Amino acid sequence: MNVKEIEGKGDHTVDTWILVSDTSRAKLFSAKKREDNWTLLKDFEHPEGRKLSQDISPSAAPGRMQQSKGLGARRTSMEPHTWPKEVSAERFAELLAHYLEEALGTNAFDALVLVAPPHFLGMLHGTLATQTAKHLKATIDKDLVMFDAAGIRERLLDAAFPPESSGHKV
């Protein structure tokens, strides 16, 4: 389902989108109010994120470096500056950020909640376009993508939709 299909599903704008992700998958939910059930809009899969660095083909061959000067100097292979697993995670974060940017351009959401393990959350936040970042309502550093919609909603409800203050202080 692409952004245009989601946009065309109703005559109203979805107020809040909740993106729950890790380096290998993401679930995008929507809800308008605290009382609403969360609707799963899209599942993203990134199987490369489950692989070990050694199982991912590096984007470029390791560099070369001269170890010493003088007679018999030899050249050795250097490790790539960024591990393949990190590059894979960055690509997935960029894909998610691009999707959100495109959706924002169609006014598909007003507020955004990002949920991911700390390192990936930072990566994802760093790839968001400025306009998309302005719509952030909350960022939560938790790994919840393995839960179903009800489990995720239960764990994130207060962060995504803070309870209304009754004006009474306890």
N, C-alpha and C positions, 0 to 999 in steps of 0.2 A: 504494500500500500504506500503510495507516495503522498507528498504533502497536499497536492491538489485533490486527491481522493479523500483525505481526511477533512480538508476544508469544505468539500462539497457534501459532507454527511449531515449537515443541519443548517438551519437558517441563523444560527447564533454562533458567537465566538466562544471557544472553550477558554475559560478564564485562566485556569492553572494547569500547567503540564508538569508532571513529575517524571524525571529521567533517573532510573535506577540502573547502575551499570558497574561492570568491572572490565578487565582488559579483554574479555572474550565474548561478552554478551551484554545486552542492555534491553530494558523494558521501558516503554514510554506510556505513561498513564495520563488521563485527563480527568478533571473534576471541576465543577463550578462552585460548589459549596461544601462546607464541612460535613454535612449530612449525606452527601452523595456517595454512592459506590464509585469506585474508581474504574474507569473504562480503559482497558488495554488498547492503545492505538496502534502500537507497532512493537515487534520483537526484532532486535538486531542481533545477528550472529557474527562472530569474528573468531572462527576456529583456530586461526594462527595464534591467538592470544593464549590458548591452552598449551601450546608447544613450548618445549625448552629452547633456550637460546641456541643451543648446538643443533637443533633440528630445523631452525629457520635459516633460510639462505640469506646471507648478508646482502645488503643493497649494493655494496661495492667491495671489491677485494681489499684485504688489509694493505695498509701503506707500507712503504719501505723506508728504512732509515740506516744511515751509515753509523756503525757502532764506534769506530775509532778512526783516527787519521794516521797515515803513515803506511809503511810496508805491511802487506798482508791484511789491510783493512777489509772488513767484510760487511755485507749488507744483511740486515735481518728483517724479518716481517714484524710489523707492529700490530697490536690488537686494534680493531676498529674503535674509533672514539666513542661510539654509542653501540651498545649491545643490540643484536638483532631483535630480541624480545622487547626492548625499550622502543626501538624504531616501529615495531609492529603495534605497540600500545599507542604511540603517538599518531600513527595512521588512523587507528580506530577512533581516537579522541577527535581528530580532525574531521573524520566522516560524520560523527555525531554532531559536532559543532556546526558543520556545514548544513546538516539536515535542519537543525534548530534555527539557523540563520535564514534558511529558505522558508521555513514555516512562519517565522516572525514577519517576513516580508509579505506574507499573505494574511497577516493578522490572525493567525490560528490560535494564538495564546496571548495572554496579558502578563502572566506571572510564570516564573520557572523555578522549580526546585531541583537541584542536582544532588544525587546520592551516589557515592562511590567510596571504595577504600581510599585512605588518605593520599597515597602517591598518585593514583589515577585521577582522583578528584582535582588535585592541583594541576595535573596535565590537562584535563578537560577544561577546567576554568581558564587556564592559560591560552587555550585555543579558541575560546569564544570571541566572536566579533564584539566590538564595543557596544553596539546597539543591543545585542542579545544579552550581554552581561548586565546592562541597565535594567533588565526585566527579572533579574535574579531575586527571588523572594527568600531563599535559604539555600545553604550548602551544608550537607550532612556527610561526615566522613565515617560511613559504615558500609560494610559489605552485605547487602541484603538481596542481591539479584537472584539468589537461589530460592527465595520464598515465593509463594504464590501471591496473587493480587491481594487477598484478604490479609495475609500475614504482613505484607509490605505496608498496607494501609494502616493496620493496627500499630505498627512500629513507628510510622511517620506522621500520623494524623495531626498531632499537636504541632509539629514543625511546619507541615504544609499548610495547615489551617489552624492557627492558634485559637484556643478557646476565647470567646468574647469575655471581656472583663465585666463583672456584674457591678463594679463600682464599690463593692464592699471589701474592706480590708479585714483579713482574719488575724 
